[in-house]
Amino acid sequence: MIEGIGIDIVEVERFKGAIERRGEGFLKRLFTDREILYARGKRRPEVHLAARFAAKVCVIKAFGSPLRFREVEILNEASGRPVVFAKALDKDFRISISITHDGGLAVAEALIERL
């Protein structure tokens, strides 16, 4: 049974500007250490951070209840498929997520299902 859906879009250059203005503390408030490490391993970290931010927002929207950004972690399986870890959701739920970035935009969509 579907419990919630969420979608979000982020302008990459605007997000990059926020990172430059607000610095490391901004990143630490939004992302886990593993998410930051992943993004910094890429040629354009801001693209991957913007995409993960969009993914976190859409998970929070789908959940329908306030969560902190660091309570939602977006990682990748070895295949590259994004996977969500959220402490607030118990094992009775599954989160499916899709992330894309192109043309200066990062978009994510999440679907939460009750098992």
OpenMM code with the backbone's topology and positions (N, CA, C; nanometers):
from openmm import Vec3, app, unit

residues = "MET ILE GLU GLY ILE GLY ILE ASP ILE VAL GLU VAL GLU ARG PHE LYS GLY ALA ILE GLU ARG ARG GLY GLU GLY PHE LEU LYS ARG LEU PHE THR ASP ARG GLU ILE LEU TYR ALA ARG GLY LYS ARG ARG PRO GLU VAL HIS LEU ALA ALA ARG PHE ALA ALA LYS VAL CYS VAL ILE LYS ALA PHE GLY SER PRO LEU ARG PHE ARG GLU VAL GLU ILE LEU ASN GLU ALA SER GLY ARG PRO VAL VAL PHE ALA LYS ALA LEU ASP LYS ASP PHE ARG ILE SER ILE SER ILE THR HIS ASP GLY GLY LEU ALA VAL ALA GLU ALA LEU ILE GLU ARG LEU".split()
positions = [
    Vec3(0.0833, -0.1168, 0.0000),
    Vec3(0.0000, 0.0000, 0.0000),
    Vec3(0.0891, 0.1250, 0.0000),
    Vec3(0.0580, 0.2202, -0.0852),
    Vec3(0.1355, 0.3438, -0.0927),
    Vec3(0.0996, 0.4333, 0.0251),
    Vec3(0.2017, 0.4748, 0.0981),
    Vec3(0.1840, 0.5625, 0.2143),
    Vec3(0.2122, 0.7085, 0.1805),
    Vec3(0.2986, 0.7321, 0.0826),
    Vec3(0.3297, 0.8702, 0.0464),
    Vec3(0.4204, 0.8778, -0.0740),
    Vec3(0.4120, 0.9907, -0.1429),
    Vec3(0.5027, 1.0183, -0.2544),
    Vec3(0.5562, 1.1595, -0.2372),
    Vec3(0.6708, 1.1832, -0.2937),
    Vec3(0.7289, 1.3168, -0.2886),
    Vec3(0.8156, 1.3400, -0.4108),
    Vec3(0.8274, 1.4649, -0.4501),
    Vec3(0.9117, 1.5032, -0.5631),
    Vec3(0.9752, 1.6374, -0.5292),
    Vec3(1.0977, 1.6587, -0.5767),
    Vec3(1.1639, 1.7863, -0.5540),
    Vec3(1.2624, 1.8131, -0.6675),
    Vec3(1.2866, 1.9406, -0.6908),
    Vec3(1.3802, 1.9849, -0.7944),
    Vec3(1.4694, 2.0931, -0.7349),
    Vec3(1.5984, 2.0879, -0.7686),
    Vec3(1.6961, 2.1832, -0.7162),
    Vec3(1.7782, 2.2374, -0.8322),
    Vec3(1.7964, 2.3680, -0.8346),
    Vec3(1.8833, 2.4316, -0.9317),
    Vec3(2.0279, 2.4178, -0.8819),
    Vec3(2.1117, 2.3479, -0.9566),
    Vec3(2.2462, 2.3131, -0.9111),
    Vec3(2.3306, 2.4370, -0.8819),
    Vec3(2.3312, 2.5364, -0.9689),
    Vec3(2.4149, 2.6557, -0.9464),
    Vec3(2.3707, 2.7326, -0.8225),
    Vec3(2.2440, 2.7387, -0.7986),
    Vec3(2.1934, 2.8051, -0.6777),
    Vec3(2.2379, 2.7294, -0.5526),
    Vec3(2.2316, 2.5970, -0.5581),
    Vec3(2.2762, 2.5157, -0.4457),
    Vec3(2.4271, 2.5311, -0.4247),
    Vec3(2.5015, 2.5352, -0.5338),
    Vec3(2.6471, 2.5554, -0.5257),
    Vec3(2.6787, 2.6894, -0.4585),
    Vec3(2.6037, 2.7926, -0.4930),
    Vec3(2.6219, 2.9233, -0.4306),
    Vec3(2.5961, 2.9187, -0.2808),
    Vec3(2.4959, 2.8447, -0.2399),
    Vec3(2.4655, 2.8310, -0.0967),
    Vec3(2.5806, 2.7609, -0.0249),
    Vec3(2.6375, 2.6606, -0.0877),
    Vec3(2.7521, 2.5904, -0.0288),
    Vec3(2.8702, 2.6860, -0.0139),
    Vec3(2.8967, 2.7637, -0.1177),
    Vec3(3.0092, 2.8577, -0.1133),
    Vec3(2.9890, 2.9667, -0.0081),
    Vec3(2.8665, 3.0156, 0.0060),
    Vec3(2.8382, 3.1212, 0.1043),
    Vec3(2.8394, 3.0697, 0.2474),
    Vec3(2.7825, 2.9529, 0.2670),
    Vec3(2.7605, 2.9038, 0.4038),
    Vec3(2.8669, 2.8074, 0.4534),
    Vec3(2.9443, 2.7491, 0.3635),
    Vec3(3.0586, 2.6682, 0.4019),
    Vec3(3.0306, 2.5290, 0.4538),
    Vec3(3.1329, 2.4761, 0.5206),
    Vec3(3.1321, 2.3380, 0.5677),
    Vec3(3.0196, 2.3090, 0.6673),
    Vec3(2.9890, 2.4050, 0.7518),
    Vec3(2.8821, 2.3859, 0.8494),
    Vec3(2.7480, 2.3598, 0.7829),
    Vec3(2.7246, 2.4259, 0.6705),
    Vec3(2.6025, 2.4058, 0.5919),
    Vec3(2.5934, 2.2609, 0.5454),
    Vec3(2.7041, 2.2102, 0.4917),
    Vec3(2.7060, 2.0711, 0.4450),
    Vec3(2.6827, 1.9744, 0.5601),
    Vec3(2.7458, 1.9995, 0.6733),
    Vec3(2.7343, 1.9095, 0.7892),
    Vec3(2.5932, 1.9089, 0.8478),
    Vec3(2.5177, 2.0175, 0.8294),
    Vec3(2.3793, 2.0203, 0.8775),
    Vec3(2.2854, 1.9403, 0.7870),
    Vec3(2.3220, 1.9295, 0.6599),
    Vec3(2.2340, 1.8648, 0.5624),
    Vec3(2.2697, 1.7203, 0.5305),
    Vec3(2.3986, 1.6889, 0.5326),
    Vec3(2.4450, 1.5607, 0.4805),
    Vec3(2.5249, 1.4813, 0.5833),
    Vec3(2.5197, 1.3501, 0.5687),
    Vec3(2.6033, 1.2638, 0.6517),
    Vec3(2.7459, 1.2647, 0.5957),
    Vec3(2.8384, 1.2170, 0.6753),
    Vec3(2.9780, 1.2109, 0.6303),
    Vec3(2.9919, 1.1241, 0.5052),
    Vec3(2.9172, 1.0146, 0.4999),
    Vec3(2.9262, 0.9256, 0.3826),
    Vec3(2.8733, 0.9934, 0.2561),
    Vec3(2.7684, 1.0740, 0.2691),
    Vec3(2.7147, 1.1460, 0.1528),
    Vec3(2.8151, 1.2500, 0.1028),
    Vec3(2.8771, 1.3212, 0.1944),
    Vec3(2.9764, 1.4226, 0.1569),
    Vec3(3.0969, 1.3566, 0.0902),
    Vec3(3.1437, 1.2477, 0.1463),
    Vec3(3.2574, 1.1745, 0.0903),
    Vec3(3.2262, 1.1264, -0.0514),
    Vec3(3.1070, 1.0726, -0.0711),
    Vec3(3.0658, 1.0273, -0.2039),
    Vec3(3.0701, 1.1426, -0.3043),
    Vec3(3.0086, 1.2544, -0.2689),
    Vec3(3.0013, 1.3680, -0.3613),
    Vec3(3.1394, 1.4246, -0.3920),
    Vec3(3.2241, 1.4316, -0.2918),
    Vec3(3.3592, 1.4871, -0.3125),
    Vec3(3.4456, 1.3972, -0.3995),
    Vec3(3.4056, 1.2743, -0.4182),
    Vec3(3.4768, 1.1837, -0.5069),
    Vec3(3.4373, 1.2009, -0.6532),
    Vec3(3.3451, 1.2907, -0.6793),
    Vec3(3.2970, 1.3156, -0.8155),
    Vec3(3.3586, 1.4426, -0.8725),
    Vec3(3.3577, 1.4531, -1.0051),
    Vec3(3.4166, 1.5704, -1.0724),
    Vec3(3.3446, 1.6991, -1.0348),
    Vec3(3.2130, 1.6951, -1.0224),
    Vec3(3.1338, 1.8132, -0.9845),
    Vec3(3.0504, 1.7781, -0.8606),
    Vec3(3.1110, 1.7892, -0.7426),
    Vec3(3.0415, 1.7503, -0.6196),
    Vec3(2.9079, 1.8214, -0.5995),
    Vec3(2.8984, 1.9467, -0.6433),
    Vec3(2.7746, 2.0224, -0.6217),
    Vec3(2.6542, 1.9585, -0.6903),
    Vec3(2.6770, 1.8925, -0.8033),
    Vec3(2.5680, 1.8252, -0.8743),
    Vec3(2.5133, 1.7105, -0.7887),
    Vec3(2.6031, 1.6334, -0.7327),
    Vec3(2.5629, 1.5169, -0.6534),
    Vec3(2.5050, 1.5585, -0.5176),
    Vec3(2.5553, 1.6661, -0.4619),
    Vec3(2.4978, 1.7171, -0.3374),
    Vec3(2.3579, 1.7738, -0.3617),
    Vec3(2.3410, 1.8475, -0.4710),
    Vec3(2.2086, 1.9018, -0.5038),
    Vec3(2.1086, 1.7883, -0.5261),
    Vec3(2.1527, 1.6824, -0.5936),
    Vec3(2.0647, 1.5684, -0.6192),
    Vec3(2.0266, 1.4992, -0.4887),
    Vec3(2.1221, 1.4836, -0.3987),
    Vec3(2.0923, 1.4209, -0.2706),
    Vec3(2.0028, 1.5091, -0.1844),
    Vec3(2.0215, 1.6403, -0.1940),
    Vec3(1.9334, 1.7313, -0.1207),
    Vec3(1.7900, 1.7164, -0.1722),
    Vec3(1.7733, 1.7150, -0.3044),
    Vec3(1.6395, 1.6946, -0.3621),
    Vec3(1.5807, 1.5623, -0.3162),
    Vec3(1.6626, 1.4584, -0.3105),
    Vec3(1.6154, 1.3274, -0.2675),
    Vec3(1.5702, 1.3302, -0.1213),
    Vec3(1.6467, 1.3958, -0.0368),
    Vec3(1.6094, 1.4057, 0.1048),
    Vec3(1.4768, 1.4803, 0.1206),
    Vec3(1.4618, 1.5907, 0.0485),
    Vec3(1.3386, 1.6694, 0.0567),
    Vec3(1.2194, 1.5858, 0.0117),
    Vec3(1.2337, 1.5119, -0.0964),
    Vec3(1.1185, 1.4342, -0.1436),
    Vec3(1.0863, 1.3192, -0.0489),
    Vec3(1.1849, 1.2610, 0.0170),
    Vec3(1.1575, 1.1575, 0.1173),
    Vec3(1.0824, 1.2184, 0.2350),
    Vec3(1.1262, 1.3361, 0.2795),
    Vec3(1.0592, 1.4048, 0.3902),
    Vec3(0.9153, 1.4382, 0.3523),
    Vec3(0.8937, 1.4840, 0.2301),
    Vec3(0.7572, 1.5119, 0.1828),
    Vec3(0.6733, 1.3847, 0.1815),
    Vec3(0.7294, 1.2772, 0.1320),
    Vec3(0.6552, 1.1516, 0.1230),
    Vec3(0.6223, 1.0962, 0.2612),
    Vec3(0.7122, 1.1145, 0.3545),
    Vec3(0.6920, 1.0648, 0.4896),
    Vec3(0.5806, 1.1428, 0.5593),
    Vec3(0.5675, 1.2705, 0.5259),
    Vec3(0.4576, 1.3505, 0.5781),
    Vec3(0.4728, 1.3944, 0.7217),
    Vec3(0.5908, 1.3827, 0.7748),
    Vec3(0.6171, 1.4202, 0.9133),
    Vec3(0.7573, 1.4789, 0.9196),
    Vec3(0.7812, 1.5729, 1.0097),
    Vec3(0.9125, 1.6376, 1.0113),
    Vec3(1.0264, 1.5406, 1.0422),
    Vec3(1.1259, 1.5463, 0.9596),
    Vec3(1.2512, 1.4734, 0.9800),
    Vec3(1.3648, 1.5727, 0.9618),
    Vec3(1.4738, 1.5470, 1.0264),
    Vec3(1.5943, 1.6286, 1.0026),
    Vec3(1.6656, 1.5718, 0.8810),
    Vec3(1.7346, 1.6603, 0.8102),
    Vec3(1.8016, 1.6175, 0.6872),
    Vec3(1.9006, 1.5044, 0.7123),
    Vec3(1.9726, 1.5101, 0.8221),
    Vec3(2.0720, 1.4064, 0.8499),
    Vec3(2.0080, 1.2749, 0.8949),
    Vec3(1.8786, 1.2737, 0.9208),
    Vec3(1.8091, 1.1498, 0.9549),
    Vec3(1.7729, 1.0689, 0.8305),
    Vec3(1.7917, 1.1303, 0.7150),
    Vec3(1.7676, 1.0639, 0.5863),
    Vec3(1.9017, 1.0593, 0.5144),
    Vec3(1.9467, 0.9400, 0.4804),
    Vec3(2.0754, 0.9250, 0.4125),
    Vec3(2.0521, 0.8605, 0.2772),
    Vec3(2.1108, 0.9211, 0.1740),
    Vec3(2.0977, 0.8715, 0.0369),
    Vec3(2.2342, 0.8190, -0.0064),
    Vec3(2.2436, 0.6898, -0.0275),
    Vec3(2.3678, 0.6278, -0.0735),
    Vec3(2.3398, 0.5533, -0.2035),
    Vec3(2.4395, 0.4843, -0.2535),
    Vec3(2.4227, 0.4071, -0.3763),
    Vec3(2.4661, 0.2639, -0.3549),
    Vec3(2.3912, 0.1726, -0.4150),
    Vec3(2.4344, 0.0338, -0.4200),
    Vec3(2.5506, 0.0236, -0.5184),
    Vec3(2.6180, -0.0894, -0.5216),
    Vec3(2.7302, -0.1089, -0.6136),
    Vec3(2.6876, -0.0878, -0.7584),
    Vec3(2.5625, -0.1172, -0.7888),
    Vec3(2.5103, -0.1008, -0.9251),
    Vec3(2.4884, 0.0458, -0.9621),
    Vec3(2.4923, 0.1348, -0.8611),
    Vec3(2.4646, 0.2760, -0.8844),
    Vec3(2.3237, 0.3156, -0.8429),
    Vec3(2.2384, 0.2184, -0.8172),
    Vec3(2.1000, 0.2455, -0.7762),
    Vec3(2.0987, 0.3179, -0.6419),
    Vec3(2.0271, 0.4306, -0.6335),
    Vec3(2.0203, 0.5012, -0.5051),
    Vec3(1.9351, 0.4252, -0.4044),
    Vec3(1.9761, 0.4339, -0.2806),
    Vec3(1.9038, 0.3676, -0.1724),
    Vec3(1.8924, 0.4657, -0.0558),
    Vec3(1.7797, 0.4581, 0.0145),
    Vec3(1.7503, 0.5502, 0.1240),
    Vec3(1.7584, 0.4773, 0.2565),
    Vec3(1.8243, 0.5416, 0.3512),
    Vec3(1.8243, 0.4954, 0.4892),
    Vec3(1.7595, 0.6058, 0.5715),
    Vec3(1.6519, 0.5729, 0.6418),
    Vec3(1.5816, 0.6708, 0.7252),
    Vec3(1.5450, 0.6039, 0.8566),
    Vec3(1.6036, 0.6516, 0.9642),
    Vec3(1.5820, 0.5910, 1.0952),
    Vec3(1.4366, 0.5998, 1.1402),
    Vec3(1.3640, 0.6995, 1.0941),
    Vec3(1.2259, 0.7204, 1.1388),
    Vec3(1.1293, 0.6158, 1.0839),
    Vec3(1.1671, 0.5513, 0.9765),
    Vec3(1.0793, 0.4504, 0.9167),
    Vec3(1.1168, 0.3127, 0.9681),
    Vec3(1.0180, 0.2392, 1.0149),
    Vec3(1.0470, 0.1052, 1.0635),
    Vec3(1.0499, 0.0062, 0.9473),
    Vec3(1.0689, -0.1185, 0.9804),
    Vec3(1.0858, -0.2224, 0.8778),
    Vec3(0.9581, -0.2554, 0.8025),
    Vec3(0.8470, -0.1981, 0.8432),
    Vec3(0.7209, -0.2206, 0.7730),
    Vec3(0.7076, -0.1338, 0.6482),
    Vec3(0.8095, -0.0526, 0.6206),
    Vec3(0.8054, 0.0388, 0.5074),
    Vec3(0.9205, 0.0135, 0.4114),
    Vec3(0.8964, 0.0441, 0.2850),
    Vec3(1.0013, 0.0412, 0.1828),
    Vec3(0.9996, 0.1770, 0.1127),
    Vec3(1.1173, 0.2327, 0.0900),
    Vec3(1.1291, 0.3598, 0.0186),
    Vec3(1.1954, 0.3321, -0.1153),
    Vec3(1.1299, 0.3701, -0.2235),
    Vec3(1.1887, 0.3647, -0.3574),
    Vec3(1.2180, 0.5076, -0.3989),
    Vec3(1.3338, 0.5262, -0.4608),
    Vec3(1.3730, 0.6621, -0.4978),
    Vec3(1.4373, 0.6632, -0.6354),
    Vec3(1.4158, 0.7713, -0.7070),
    Vec3(1.4792, 0.7936, -0.8356),
    Vec3(1.5392, 0.9332, -0.8345),
    Vec3(1.6625, 0.9439, -0.8835),
    Vec3(1.7349, 1.0726, -0.8849),
    Vec3(1.7911, 1.0928, -1.0248),
    Vec3(1.7839, 1.2163, -1.0735),
    Vec3(1.8464, 1.2503, -1.2010),
    Vec3(1.8983, 1.3929, -1.1950),
    Vec3(1.9958, 1.4221, -1.2800),
    Vec3(2.0441, 1.5594, -1.2926),
    Vec3(2.0877, 1.5831, -1.4366),
    Vec3(2.0447, 1.6983, -1.4878),
    Vec3(2.0757, 1.7347, -1.6255),
    Vec3(2.0379, 1.8808, -1.6458),
    Vec3(2.1093, 1.9485, -1.7317),
    Vec3(2.0741, 2.0853, -1.7676),
    Vec3(2.0719, 2.1806, -1.6499),
    Vec3(2.1554, 2.1561, -1.5504),
    Vec3(2.1621, 2.2462, -1.4360),
    Vec3(2.0572, 2.2205, -1.3290),
    Vec3(1.9807, 2.1137, -1.3438),
    Vec3(1.8777, 2.0804, -1.2457),
    Vec3(1.9010, 1.9405, -1.1898),
    Vec3(1.8638, 1.9225, -1.0644),
    Vec3(1.8635, 1.7912, -1.0008),
    Vec3(1.7210, 1.7629, -0.9559),
    Vec3(1.6712, 1.6446, -0.9877),
    Vec3(1.5324, 1.6077, -0.9573),
    Vec3(1.5325, 1.4716, -0.8877),
    Vec3(1.4432, 1.4587, -0.7901),
    Vec3(1.4270, 1.3294, -0.7227),
    Vec3(1.2798, 1.3055, -0.6942),
    Vec3(1.2447, 1.1768, -0.6909),
    Vec3(1.1097, 1.1368, -0.6572),
    Vec3(1.1191, 1.0163, -0.5625),
    Vec3(1.0340, 1.0159, -0.4604),
    Vec3(1.0317, 0.9062, -0.3645),
    Vec3(0.8914, 0.8499, -0.3500),
    Vec3(0.8861, 0.7220, -0.3243),
    Vec3(0.7615, 0.6512, -0.3008),
    Vec3(0.7801, 0.5670, -0.1744),
    Vec3(0.6916, 0.5855, -0.0769),
    Vec3(0.6971, 0.5066, 0.0457),
    Vec3(0.5802, 0.4091, 0.0441),
    Vec3(0.6114, 0.2823, 0.0633),
    Vec3(0.5104, 0.1762, 0.0645),
    Vec3(0.5096, 0.1053, 0.1988),
    Vec3(0.3922, 0.0717, 0.2451),
    Vec3(0.3788, -0.0130, 0.3633),
    Vec3(0.3821, -0.1576, 0.3142),
    Vec3(0.4633, -0.2390, 0.3755),
    Vec3(0.4767, -0.3799, 0.3336),
    Vec3(0.3701, -0.4664, 0.3951),
] * unit.nanometer
topology = app.Topology()
chain = topology.addChain("A")
for resn in residues:
    res = topology.addResidue(resn, chain)
    for name in ("N", "CA", "C"):
        topology.addAtom(name, app.Element.getBySymbol(name[0]), res)
